[in-house]
Amino acid sequence: MKEVHCAICNKNVKNDEIALNVKILGKQLGSIRCYDCLAAVMNCSTSKLTELSDYYKSSGCNLFKINYLQ
Ligand SMILES: [Zn+2]
């Protein structure tokens, strides 16, 4: 299992965080950000991003079915 780190704070990011990055910012897997740093960039709260993530996941978005950490 591979590890992906946040491009800004270097924290380990989870699969859902990666999926949300891809969903929002497109396929720039070299610059994945954790929810905290992504929230700062997008000027919204971290909880808003987790909600968004859950929403996309429950709506069956294919990007959230990919295992980015394989
Ligand atoms: Zn970060």
N, CA, C, O and the ligand as a Tripos MOL2 file, in Angstrom:
@<TRIPOS>MOLECULE
protein
  281   279    71     0     0
PROTEIN
NO_CHARGES

@<TRIPOS>ATOM
      1 N           0.8400   -1.1920    0.0000 N.3       1 MET1
      2 CA          0.0000    0.0000    0.0000 C.3       1 MET1
      3 C           0.8790    1.2480    0.0000 C.2       1 MET1
      4 O           1.7860    1.3920    0.8210 O.2       1 MET1
      5 N           0.5900    2.1420   -0.9370 N.am      2 LYS2
      6 CA          1.4550    3.3110   -1.0260 C.3       2 LYS2
      7 C           0.9170    4.4550   -0.1710 C.2       2 LYS2
      8 O          -0.2740    4.5180    0.1340 O.2       2 LYS2
      9 N           1.8000    5.3370    0.2000 N.am      3 GLU3
     10 CA          1.3970    6.4750    1.0250 C.3       3 GLU3
     11 C           1.4180    7.7320    0.1880 C.2       3 GLU3
     12 O           2.3250    7.9500   -0.6160 O.2       3 GLU3
     13 N           0.4100    8.5520    0.3870 N.am      4 VAL4
     14 CA          0.3740    9.8420   -0.3000 C.3       4 VAL4
     15 C           0.3490   10.9160    0.7780 C.2       4 VAL4
     16 O          -0.3940   10.8310    1.7560 O.2       4 VAL4
     17 N           1.1820   11.9230    0.5690 N.am      5 HIS5
     18 CA          1.2750   12.9900    1.5610 C.3       5 HIS5
     19 C           0.7320   14.2930    0.9990 C.2       5 HIS5
     20 O           0.7910   14.5480   -0.2040 O.2       5 HIS5
     21 N           0.2080   15.1010    1.8930 N.am      6 CYS6
     22 CA         -0.3020   16.4170    1.5200 C.3       6 CYS6
     23 C           0.8440   17.2710    0.9500 C.2       6 CYS6
     24 O           1.9360   17.3110    1.5170 O.2       6 CYS6
     25 N           0.5860   17.9440   -0.1620 N.am      7 ALA7
     26 CA          1.6060   18.7540   -0.8250 C.3       7 ALA7
     27 C           2.0260   19.9490    0.0280 C.2       7 ALA7
     28 O           3.0980   20.5160   -0.1830 O.2       7 ALA7
     29 N           1.1900   20.3290    0.9830 N.am      8 ILE8
     30 CA          1.4770   21.5100    1.7820 C.3       8 ILE8
     31 C           2.0190   21.1750    3.1690 C.2       8 ILE8
     32 O           3.0800   21.6630    3.5560 O.2       8 ILE8
     33 N           1.2820   20.3300    3.9290 N.am      9 CYS9
     34 CA          1.7110   20.0600    5.3030 C.3       9 CYS9
     35 C           2.3640   18.6880    5.4710 C.2       9 CYS9
     36 O           2.8320   18.3500    6.5580 O.2       9 CYS9
     37 N           2.3960   17.9000    4.3960 N.am     10 ASN10
     38 CA          3.0760   16.6000    4.4040 C.3      10 ASN10
     39 C           2.3970   15.5210    5.2490 C.2      10 ASN10
     40 O           2.9830   14.4690    5.5030 O.2      10 ASN10
     41 N           1.1750   15.7790    5.6800 N.am     11 LYS11
     42 CA          0.4020   14.8080    6.4460 C.3      11 LYS11
     43 C          -0.0580   13.6920    5.5020 C.2      11 LYS11
     44 O          -0.2690   13.9310    4.3130 O.2      11 LYS11
     45 N          -0.2130   12.4840    6.0300 N.am     12 ASN12
     46 CA         -0.7550   11.3730    5.2470 C.3      12 ASN12
     47 C          -2.1940   11.6780    4.8310 C.2      12 ASN12
     48 O          -3.0070   12.0750    5.6660 O.2      12 ASN12
     49 N          -2.5100   11.4990    3.5690 N.am     13 VAL13
     50 CA         -3.8920   11.7310    3.1580 C.3      13 VAL13
     51 C          -4.6070   10.4030    2.9130 C.2      13 VAL13
     52 O          -4.0010    9.4240    2.4800 O.2      13 VAL13
     53 N          -5.9020   10.3950    3.1990 N.am     14 LYS14
     54 CA         -6.7180    9.2020    3.0190 C.3      14 LYS14
     55 C          -7.2640    9.1360    1.5920 C.2      14 LYS14
     56 O          -7.2480   10.1210    0.8530 O.2      14 LYS14
     57 N          -7.7340    7.9760    1.2360 N.am     15 ASN15
     58 CA         -8.2580    7.7560   -0.1090 C.3      15 ASN15
     59 C          -9.3600    8.7600   -0.4820 C.2      15 ASN15
     60 O          -9.3810    9.2810   -1.5970 O.2      15 ASN15
     61 N         -10.2610    9.0210    0.4510 N.am     16 ASP16
     62 CA        -11.3550    9.9610    0.1690 C.3      16 ASP16
     63 C         -10.8380   11.3630   -0.0820 C.2      16 ASP16
     64 O         -11.3980   12.1040   -0.8910 O.2      16 ASP16
     65 N          -9.7680   11.7270    0.6130 N.am     17 GLU17
     66 CA         -9.1780   13.0500    0.4280 C.3      17 GLU17
     67 C          -8.5890   13.1700   -0.9770 C.2      17 GLU17
     68 O          -8.7250   14.2010   -1.6360 O.2      17 GLU17
     69 N          -7.9410   12.1100   -1.4160 N.am     18 ILE18
     70 CA         -7.3720   12.0980   -2.7600 C.3      18 ILE18
     71 C          -8.4830   12.1920   -3.7990 C.2      18 ILE18
     72 O          -8.3940   12.9590   -4.7570 O.2      18 ILE18
     73 N          -9.5330   11.3950   -3.5910 N.am     19 ALA19
     74 CA        -10.6620   11.3970   -4.5260 C.3      19 ALA19
     75 C         -11.2750   12.7910   -4.6350 C.2      19 ALA19
     76 O         -11.6290   13.2300   -5.7290 O.2      19 ALA19
     77 N         -11.3980   13.4750   -3.5260 N.am     20 LEU20
     78 CA        -11.9820   14.8110   -3.5410 C.3      20 LEU20
     79 C         -11.0700   15.8030   -4.2760 C.2      20 LEU20
     80 O         -11.5450   16.6660   -5.0140 O.2      20 LEU20
     81 N          -9.7720   15.6700   -4.0660 N.am     21 ASN21
     82 CA         -8.8090   16.4990   -4.8080 C.3      21 ASN21
     83 C          -8.9860   16.3210   -6.3130 C.2      21 ASN21
     84 O          -9.0330   17.2900   -7.0710 O.2      21 ASN21
     85 N          -9.0840   15.0590   -6.7250 N.am     22 VAL22
     86 CA         -9.2320   14.7540   -8.1480 C.3      22 VAL22
     87 C         -10.5600   15.2990   -8.6660 C.2      22 VAL22
     88 O         -10.6400   15.8480   -9.7650 O.2      22 VAL22
     89 N         -11.5940   15.1340   -7.8510 N.am     23 LYS23
     90 CA        -12.9280   15.6050   -8.2170 C.3      23 LYS23
     91 C         -12.9380   17.1320   -8.4110 C.2      23 LYS23
     92 O         -13.4680   17.6390   -9.4000 O.2      23 LYS23
     93 N         -12.3580   17.8330   -7.4740 N.am     24 ILE24
     94 CA        -12.4140   19.2980   -7.4990 C.3      24 ILE24
     95 C         -11.3500   19.9070   -8.4160 C.2      24 ILE24
     96 O         -11.6300   20.8160   -9.1960 O.2      24 ILE24
     97 N         -10.1370   19.3920   -8.3060 N.am     25 LEU25
     98 CA         -9.0270   20.0560   -8.9870 C.3      25 LEU25
     99 C          -8.5660   19.3480  -10.2580 C.2      25 LEU25
    100 O          -7.7030   19.8520  -10.9780 O.2      25 LEU25
    101 N          -9.1390   18.1910  -10.5290 N.am     26 GLY26
    102 CA         -8.7080   17.4410  -11.6940 C.3      26 GLY26
    103 C          -7.5560   16.5240  -11.3440 C.2      26 GLY26
    104 O          -7.1310   16.4660  -10.1900 O.2      26 GLY26
    105 N          -7.0550   15.8150  -12.3210 N.am     27 LYS27
    106 CA         -6.0700   14.7670  -12.0530 C.3      27 LYS27
    107 C          -4.6510   15.2720  -11.8640 C.2      27 LYS27
    108 O          -3.7690   14.9920  -12.6760 O.2      27 LYS27
    109 N          -4.4390   16.0060  -10.8050 N.am     28 GLN28
    110 CA         -3.0860   16.4710  -10.4960 C.3      28 GLN28
    111 C          -2.6140   15.7300   -9.2680 C.2      28 GLN28
    112 O          -2.5150   16.3010   -8.1820 O.2      28 GLN28
    113 N          -2.3260   14.4690   -9.4430 N.am     29 LEU29
    114 CA         -2.0100   13.6350   -8.2890 C.3      29 LEU29
    115 C          -0.6790   13.9960   -7.6210 C.2      29 LEU29
    116 O          -0.3670   13.4950   -6.5410 O.2      29 LEU29
    117 N           0.0920   14.8540   -8.2600 N.am     30 GLY30
    118 CA          1.3380   15.2880   -7.6510 C.3      30 GLY30
    119 C           1.1450   16.3530   -6.5820 C.2      30 GLY30
    120 O           2.0500   16.6320   -5.7950 O.2      30 GLY30
    121 N          -0.0430   16.9440   -6.5650 N.am     31 SER31
    122 CA         -0.2550   18.0370   -5.6100 C.3      31 SER31
    123 C          -1.5330   17.8280   -4.8140 C.2      31 SER31
    124 O          -2.4150   18.6860   -4.7770 O.2      31 SER31
    125 N          -1.6090   16.6620   -4.1770 N.am     32 ILE32
    126 CA         -2.7700   16.3250   -3.3480 C.3      32 ILE32
    127 C          -2.6720   17.0680   -2.0190 C.2      32 ILE32
    128 O          -1.6030   17.1520   -1.4130 O.2      32 ILE32
    129 N          -3.7890   17.5960   -1.5860 N.am     33 ARG33
    130 CA         -3.8210   18.2870   -0.2970 C.3      33 ARG33
    131 C          -4.7790   17.5820    0.6520 C.2      33 ARG33
    132 O          -5.7830   17.0080    0.2290 O.2      33 ARG33
    133 N          -4.4580   17.6330    1.9310 N.am     34 CYS34
    134 CA         -5.3580   17.0670    2.9370 C.3      34 CYS34
    135 C          -6.5770   17.9860    3.0710 C.2      34 CYS34
    136 O          -6.5810   19.0940    2.5330 O.2      34 CYS34
    137 N          -7.5980   17.5330    3.7770 N.am     35 TYR35
    138 CA         -8.8120   18.3420    3.9240 C.3      35 TYR35
    139 C          -8.5070   19.7220    4.5090 C.2      35 TYR35
    140 O          -9.0690   20.7240    4.0660 O.2      35 TYR35
    141 N          -7.6310   19.7720    5.4860 N.am     36 ASP36
    142 CA         -7.3120   21.0490    6.1260 C.3      36 ASP36
    143 C          -6.7250   22.0510    5.1400 C.2      36 ASP36
    144 O          -7.1560   23.2030    5.0780 O.2      36 ASP36
    145 N          -5.7390   21.6000    4.3710 N.am     37 CYS37
    146 CA         -5.0660   22.4910    3.4340 C.3      37 CYS37
    147 C          -5.9570   22.8080    2.2330 C.2      37 CYS37
    148 O          -5.9100   23.9120    1.6900 O.2      37 CYS37
    149 N          -6.7570   21.8450    1.8280 N.am     38 LEU38
    150 CA         -7.6890   22.0610    0.7270 C.3      38 LEU38
    151 C          -8.7460   23.0850    1.1470 C.2      38 LEU38
    152 O          -9.1420   23.9390    0.3540 O.2      38 LEU38
    153 N          -9.1900   22.9920    2.3800 N.am     39 ALA39
    154 CA        -10.1760   23.9430    2.8990 C.3      39 ALA39
    155 C          -9.5960   25.3580    2.8990 C.2      39 ALA39
    156 O         -10.2950   26.3220    2.5870 O.2      39 ALA39
    157 N          -8.3250   25.4740    3.2490 N.am     40 ALA40
    158 CA         -7.6660   26.7850    3.2620 C.3      40 ALA40
    159 C          -7.6020   27.3650    1.8520 C.2      40 ALA40
    160 O          -7.8590   28.5520    1.6490 O.2      40 ALA40
    161 N          -7.2560   26.5170    0.8750 N.am     41 VAL41
    162 CA         -7.1740   26.9560   -0.5150 C.3      41 VAL41
    163 C          -8.5490   27.3590   -1.0400 C.2      41 VAL41
    164 O          -8.6880   28.3460   -1.7630 O.2      41 VAL41
    165 N          -9.5600   26.5780   -0.6620 N.am     42 MET42
    166 CA        -10.8990   26.8250   -1.1880 C.3      42 MET42
    167 C         -11.6950   27.7960   -0.3410 C.2      42 MET42
    168 O         -12.8310   28.1410   -0.6660 O.2      42 MET42
    169 N         -11.0870   28.2300    0.7470 N.am     43 ASN43
    170 CA        -11.7300   29.1980    1.6090 C.3      43 ASN43
    171 C         -13.0530   28.6760    2.1720 C.2      43 ASN43
    172 O         -14.0500   29.3980    2.1960 O.2      43 ASN43
    173 N         -13.0570   27.4330    2.6190 N.am     44 CYS44
    174 CA        -14.2310   26.8640    3.2620 C.3      44 CYS44
    175 C         -13.7680   26.0310    4.4510 C.2      44 CYS44
    176 O         -12.5690   25.9260    4.7090 O.2      44 CYS44
    177 N         -14.7140   25.4380    5.1740 N.am     45 SER45
    178 CA        -14.3220   24.6830    6.3560 C.3      45 SER45
    179 C         -13.9990   23.2290    6.0160 C.2      45 SER45
    180 O         -14.4450   22.6970    4.9990 O.2      45 SER45
    181 N         -13.2140   22.6000    6.8920 N.am     46 THR46
    182 CA        -12.8400   21.2050    6.7070 C.3      46 THR46
    183 C         -14.0730   20.3030    6.7330 C.2      46 THR46
    184 O         -14.1620   19.3340    5.9790 O.2      46 THR46
    185 N         -15.0200   20.6350    7.6070 N.am     47 SER47
    186 CA        -16.2150   19.8050    7.7110 C.3      47 SER47
    187 C         -17.0630   19.8800    6.4400 C.2      47 SER47
    188 O         -17.7520   18.9260    6.0790 O.2      47 SER47
    189 N         -16.9980   21.0320    5.7710 N.am     48 LYS48
    190 CA        -17.6950   21.1810    4.4940 C.3      48 LYS48
    191 C         -17.1310   20.1860    3.4680 C.2      48 LYS48
    192 O         -17.8690   19.5990    2.6770 O.2      48 LYS48
    193 N         -15.8230   20.0170    3.5030 N.am     49 LEU49
    194 CA        -15.1720   19.0990    2.5580 C.3      49 LEU49
    195 C         -15.4790   17.6390    2.8710 C.2      49 LEU49
    196 O         -15.6550   16.8300    1.9600 O.2      49 LEU49
    197 N         -15.5450   17.3010    4.1550 N.am     50 THR50
    198 CA        -15.8920   15.9180    4.5010 C.3      50 THR50
    199 C         -17.3480   15.6380    4.1020 C.2      50 THR50
    200 O         -17.6770   14.5410    3.6530 O.2      50 THR50
    201 N         -18.2020   16.6340    4.2720 N.am     51 GLU51
    202 CA        -19.5980   16.4950    3.8430 C.3      51 GLU51
    203 C         -19.6850   16.2830    2.3360 C.2      51 GLU51
    204 O         -20.4280   15.4290    1.8510 O.2      51 GLU51
    205 N         -18.9170   17.0750    1.6160 N.am     52 LEU52
    206 CA        -18.8870   17.0190    0.1610 C.3      52 LEU52
    207 C         -18.4130   15.6310   -0.2980 C.2      52 LEU52
    208 O         -18.9790   15.0210   -1.2060 O.2      52 LEU52
    209 N         -17.3730   15.1730    0.3570 N.am     53 SER53
    210 CA        -16.8020   13.8730    0.0930 C.3      53 SER53
    211 C         -17.8410   12.7660    0.2940 C.2      53 SER53
    212 O         -18.0040   11.8850   -0.5510 O.2      53 SER53
    213 N         -18.5380   12.8320    1.4310 N.am     54 ASP54
    214 CA        -19.5880   11.8490    1.7340 C.3      54 ASP54
    215 C         -20.7130   11.9160    0.7110 C.2      54 ASP54
    216 O         -21.2850   10.9010    0.3140 O.2      54 ASP54
    217 N         -21.0100   13.1430    0.3000 N.am     55 TYR55
    218 CA        -22.0640   13.3310   -0.6820 C.3      55 TYR55
    219 C         -21.7000   12.6740   -2.0190 C.2      55 TYR55
    220 O         -22.5030   11.9420   -2.5980 O.2      55 TYR55
    221 N         -20.5090   12.9400   -2.4900 N.am     56 TYR56
    222 CA        -20.0680   12.3580   -3.7600 C.3      56 TYR56
    223 C         -20.0160   10.8430   -3.6710 C.2      56 TYR56
    224 O         -20.4000   10.1310   -4.6000 O.2      56 TYR56
    225 N         -19.5300   10.3680   -2.5320 N.am     57 LYS57
    226 CA        -19.4060    8.9360   -2.3190 C.3      57 LYS57
    227 C         -20.7830    8.2720   -2.3410 C.2      57 LYS57
    228 O         -20.9780    7.2430   -2.9880 O.2      57 LYS57
    229 N         -21.7360    8.8780   -1.6220 N.am     58 SER58
    230 CA        -23.0760    8.2870   -1.5650 C.3      58 SER58
    231 C         -23.8260    8.4380   -2.8810 C.2      58 SER58
    232 O         -24.7620    7.6880   -3.1550 O.2      58 SER58
    233 N         -23.4130    9.4120   -3.6980 N.am     59 SER59
    234 CA        -24.0690    9.5540   -4.9990 C.3      59 SER59
    235 C         -23.4470    8.6330   -6.0450 C.2      59 SER59
    236 O         -23.8510    8.6280   -7.2080 O.2      59 SER59
    237 N         -22.4570    7.8540   -5.6090 N.am     60 GLY60
    238 CA        -21.8770    6.8350   -6.4870 C.3      60 GLY60
    239 C         -20.8240    7.3450   -7.4560 C.2      60 GLY60
    240 O         -20.5880    6.7320   -8.4970 O.2      60 GLY60
    241 N         -20.1900    8.4650   -7.1200 N.am     61 CYS61
    242 CA        -19.1490    9.0160   -7.9940 C.3      61 CYS61
    243 C         -18.0010    8.0140   -8.1810 C.2      61 CYS61
    244 O         -17.4350    7.4960   -7.2180 O.2      61 CYS61
    245 N         -17.6860    7.7660   -9.4390 N.am     62 ASN62
    246 CA        -16.6500    6.7760   -9.7570 C.3      62 ASN62
    247 C         -15.2770    7.1180   -9.1840 C.2      62 ASN62
    248 O         -14.4940    6.2220   -8.8680 O.2      62 ASN62
    249 N         -14.9870    8.3970   -9.0520 N.am     63 LEU63
    250 CA        -13.6770    8.8050   -8.5420 C.3      63 LEU63
    251 C         -13.4550    8.3130   -7.1130 C.2      63 LEU63
    252 O         -12.3200    8.1190   -6.6770 O.2      63 LEU63
    253 N         -14.5610    8.1140   -6.3940 N.am     64 PHE64
    254 CA        -14.4690    7.6710   -5.0090 C.3      64 PHE64
    255 C         -14.4110    6.1500   -4.8840 C.2      64 PHE64
    256 O         -14.2560    5.6110   -3.7880 O.2      64 PHE64
    257 N         -14.5370    5.4710   -6.0120 N.am     65 LYS65
    258 CA        -14.4460    4.0070   -5.9880 C.3      65 LYS65
    259 C         -13.0390    3.5250   -6.3130 C.2      65 LYS65
    260 O         -12.7200    2.3450   -6.1670 O.2      65 LYS65
    261 N         -12.2050    4.4620   -6.7560 N.am     66 ILE66
    262 CA        -10.8340    4.1110   -7.1070 C.3      66 ILE66
    263 C          -9.9930    4.0200   -5.8390 C.2      66 ILE66
    264 O         -10.1300    4.8410   -4.9320 O.2      66 ILE66
    265 N          -9.1250    3.0170   -5.7840 N.am     67 ASN67
    266 CA         -8.1830    2.9570   -4.6730 C.3      67 ASN67
    267 C          -6.8640    3.6140   -5.1140 C.2      67 ASN67
    268 O          -6.0670    3.0160   -5.8370 O.2      67 ASN67
    269 N          -6.6580    4.8500   -4.6640 N.am     68 TYR68
    270 CA         -5.4790    5.6210   -5.0730 C.3      68 TYR68
    271 C          -4.2170    5.1850   -4.3330 C.2      68 TYR68
    272 O          -3.0970    5.5180   -4.7190 O.2      68 TYR68
    273 N          -4.4350    4.4370   -3.2670 N.am     69 LEU69
    274 CA         -3.2960    4.0800   -2.4080 C.3      69 LEU69
    275 C          -2.7880    2.6640   -2.6790 C.2      69 LEU69
    276 O          -1.9940    2.1190   -1.9120 O.2      69 LEU69
    277 N          -3.2520    2.0840   -3.7690 N.am     70 GLN70
    278 CA         -2.8830    0.7130   -4.0900 C.3      70 GLN70
    279 C          -1.4150    0.5850   -4.4190 C.2      70 GLN70
    280 O          -0.9410   -0.5130   -4.7130 O.2      70 GLN70
    281 ZN         -2.1820   19.4400    4.5020 Zn       71 ZN71
@<TRIPOS>BOND
     1     1     2 1
     2     2     3 1
     3     3     4 2
     4     3     5 am
     5     5     6 1
     6     6     7 1
     7     7     8 2
     8     7     9 am
     9     9    10 1
    10    10    11 1
    11    11    12 2
    12    11    13 am
    13    13    14 1
    14    14    15 1
    15    15    16 2
    16    15    17 am
    17    17    18 1
    18    18    19 1
    19    19    20 2
    20    19    21 am
    21    21    22 1
    22    22    23 1
    23    23    24 2
    24    23    25 am
    25    25    26 1
    26    26    27 1
    27    27    28 2
    28    27    29 am
    29    29    30 1
    30    30    31 1
    31    31    32 2
    32    31    33 am
    33    33    34 1
    34    34    35 1
    35    35    36 2
    36    35    37 am
    37    37    38 1
    38    38    39 1
    39    39    40 2
    40    39    41 am
    41    41    42 1
    42    42    43 1
    43    43    44 2
    44    43    45 am
    45    45    46 1
    46    46    47 1
    47    47    48 2
    48    47    49 am
    49    49    50 1
    50    50    51 1
    51    51    52 2
    52    51    53 am
    53    53    54 1
    54    54    55 1
    55    55    56 2
    56    55    57 am
    57    57    58 1
    58    58    59 1
    59    59    60 2
    60    59    61 am
    61    61    62 1
    62    62    63 1
    63    63    64 2
    64    63    65 am
    65    65    66 1
    66    66    67 1
    67    67    68 2
    68    67    69 am
    69    69    70 1
    70    70    71 1
    71    71    72 2
    72    71    73 am
    73    73    74 1
    74    74    75 1
    75    75    76 2
    76    75    77 am
    77    77    78 1
    78    78    79 1
    79    79    80 2
    80    79    81 am
    81    81    82 1
    82    82    83 1
    83    83    84 2
    84    83    85 am
    85    85    86 1
    86    86    87 1
    87    87    88 2
    88    87    89 am
    89    89    90 1
    90    90    91 1
    91    91    92 2
    92    91    93 am
    93    93    94 1
    94    94    95 1
    95    95    96 2
    96    95    97 am
    97    97    98 1
    98    98    99 1
    99    99   100 2
   100    99   101 am
   101   101   102 1
   102   102   103 1
   103   103   104 2
   104   103   105 am
   105   105   106 1
   106   106   107 1
   107   107   108 2
   108   107   109 am
   109   109   110 1
   110   110   111 1
   111   111   112 2
   112   111   113 am
   113   113   114 1
   114   114   115 1
   115   115   116 2
   116   115   117 am
   117   117   118 1
   118   118   119 1
   119   119   120 2
   120   119   121 am
   121   121   122 1
   122   122   123 1
   123   123   124 2
   124   123   125 am
   125   125   126 1
   126   126   127 1
   127   127   128 2
   128   127   129 am
   129   129   130 1
   130   130   131 1
   131   131   132 2
   132   131   133 am
   133   133   134 1
   134   134   135 1
   135   135   136 2
   136   135   137 am
   137   137   138 1
   138   138   139 1
   139   139   140 2
   140   139   141 am
   141   141   142 1
   142   142   143 1
   143   143   144 2
   144   143   145 am
   145   145   146 1
   146   146   147 1
   147   147   148 2
   148   147   149 am
   149   149   150 1
   150   150   151 1
   151   151   152 2
   152   151   153 am
   153   153   154 1
   154   154   155 1
   155   155   156 2
   156   155   157 am
   157   157   158 1
   158   158   159 1
   159   159   160 2
   160   159   161 am
   161   161   162 1
   162   162   163 1
   163   163   164 2
   164   163   165 am
   165   165   166 1
   166   166   167 1
   167   167   168 2
   168   167   169 am
   169   169   170 1
   170   170   171 1
   171   171   172 2
   172   171   173 am
   173   173   174 1
   174   174   175 1
   175   175   176 2
   176   175   177 am
   177   177   178 1
   178   178   179 1
   179   179   180 2
   180   179   181 am
   181   181   182 1
   182   182   183 1
   183   183   184 2
   184   183   185 am
   185   185   186 1
   186   186   187 1
   187   187   188 2
   188   187   189 am
   189   189   190 1
   190   190   191 1
   191   191   192 2
   192   191   193 am
   193   193   194 1
   194   194   195 1
   195   195   196 2
   196   195   197 am
   197   197   198 1
   198   198   199 1
   199   199   200 2
   200   199   201 am
   201   201   202 1
   202   202   203 1
   203   203   204 2
   204   203   205 am
   205   205   206 1
   206   206   207 1
   207   207   208 2
   208   207   209 am
   209   209   210 1
   210   210   211 1
   211   211   212 2
   212   211   213 am
   213   213   214 1
   214   214   215 1
   215   215   216 2
   216   215   217 am
   217   217   218 1
   218   218   219 1
   219   219   220 2
   220   219   221 am
   221   221   222 1
   222   222   223 1
   223   223   224 2
   224   223   225 am
   225   225   226 1
   226   226   227 1
   227   227   228 2
   228   227   229 am
   229   229   230 1
   230   230   231 1
   231   231   232 2
   232   231   233 am
   233   233   234 1
   234   234   235 1
   235   235   236 2
   236   235   237 am
   237   237   238 1
   238   238   239 1
   239   239   240 2
   240   239   241 am
   241   241   242 1
   242   242   243 1
   243   243   244 2
   244   243   245 am
   245   245   246 1
   246   246   247 1
   247   247   248 2
   248   247   249 am
   249   249   250 1
   250   250   251 1
   251   251   252 2
   252   251   253 am
   253   253   254 1
   254   254   255 1
   255   255   256 2
   256   255   257 am
   257   257   258 1
   258   258   259 1
   259   259   260 2
   260   259   261 am
   261   261   262 1
   262   262   263 1
   263   263   264 2
   264   263   265 am
   265   265   266 1
   266   266   267 1
   267   267   268 2
   268   267   269 am
   269   269   270 1
   270   270   271 1
   271   271   272 2
   272   271   273 am
   273   273   274 1
   274   274   275 1
   275   275   276 2
   276   275   277 am
   277   277   278 1
   278   278   279 1
   279   279   280 2
@<TRIPOS>SUBSTRUCTURE
     1 MET1         2 RESIDUE 1 A MET
     2 LYS2         6 RESIDUE 1 A LYS
     3 GLU3        10 RESIDUE 1 A GLU
     4 VAL4        14 RESIDUE 1 A VAL
     5 HIS5        18 RESIDUE 1 A HIS
     6 CYS6        22 RESIDUE 1 A CYS
     7 ALA7        26 RESIDUE 1 A ALA
     8 ILE8        30 RESIDUE 1 A ILE
     9 CYS9        34 RESIDUE 1 A CYS
    10 ASN10       38 RESIDUE 1 A ASN
    11 LYS11       42 RESIDUE 1 A LYS
    12 ASN12       46 RESIDUE 1 A ASN
    13 VAL13       50 RESIDUE 1 A VAL
    14 LYS14       54 RESIDUE 1 A LYS
    15 ASN15       58 RESIDUE 1 A ASN
    16 ASP16       62 RESIDUE 1 A ASP
    17 GLU17       66 RESIDUE 1 A GLU
    18 ILE18       70 RESIDUE 1 A ILE
    19 ALA19       74 RESIDUE 1 A ALA
    20 LEU20       78 RESIDUE 1 A LEU
    21 ASN21       82 RESIDUE 1 A ASN
    22 VAL22       86 RESIDUE 1 A VAL
    23 LYS23       90 RESIDUE 1 A LYS
    24 ILE24       94 RESIDUE 1 A ILE
    25 LEU25       98 RESIDUE 1 A LEU
    26 GLY26      102 RESIDUE 1 A GLY
    27 LYS27      106 RESIDUE 1 A LYS
    28 GLN28      110 RESIDUE 1 A GLN
    29 LEU29      114 RESIDUE 1 A LEU
    30 GLY30      118 RESIDUE 1 A GLY
    31 SER31      122 RESIDUE 1 A SER
    32 ILE32      126 RESIDUE 1 A ILE
    33 ARG33      130 RESIDUE 1 A ARG
    34 CYS34      134 RESIDUE 1 A CYS
    35 TYR35      138 RESIDUE 1 A TYR
    36 ASP36      142 RESIDUE 1 A ASP
    37 CYS37      146 RESIDUE 1 A CYS
    38 LEU38      150 RESIDUE 1 A LEU
    39 ALA39      154 RESIDUE 1 A ALA
    40 ALA40      158 RESIDUE 1 A ALA
    41 VAL41      162 RESIDUE 1 A VAL
    42 MET42      166 RESIDUE 1 A MET
    43 ASN43      170 RESIDUE 1 A ASN
    44 CYS44      174 RESIDUE 1 A CYS
    45 SER45      178 RESIDUE 1 A SER
    46 THR46      182 RESIDUE 1 A THR
    47 SER47      186 RESIDUE 1 A SER
    48 LYS48      190 RESIDUE 1 A LYS
    49 LEU49      194 RESIDUE 1 A LEU
    50 THR50      198 RESIDUE 1 A THR
    51 GLU51      202 RESIDUE 1 A GLU
    52 LEU52      206 RESIDUE 1 A LEU
    53 SER53      210 RESIDUE 1 A SER
    54 ASP54      214 RESIDUE 1 A ASP
    55 TYR55      218 RESIDUE 1 A TYR
    56 TYR56      222 RESIDUE 1 A TYR
    57 LYS57      226 RESIDUE 1 A LYS
    58 SER58      230 RESIDUE 1 A SER
    59 SER59      234 RESIDUE 1 A SER
    60 GLY60      238 RESIDUE 1 A GLY
    61 CYS61      242 RESIDUE 1 A CYS
    62 ASN62      246 RESIDUE 1 A ASN
    63 LEU63      250 RESIDUE 1 A LEU
    64 PHE64      254 RESIDUE 1 A PHE
    65 LYS65      258 RESIDUE 1 A LYS
    66 ILE66      262 RESIDUE 1 A ILE
    67 ASN67      266 RESIDUE 1 A ASN
    68 TYR68      270 RESIDUE 1 A TYR
    69 LEU69      274 RESIDUE 1 A LEU
    70 GLN70      278 RESIDUE 1 A GLN
    71 ZN71       281 GROUP 0 **** ****
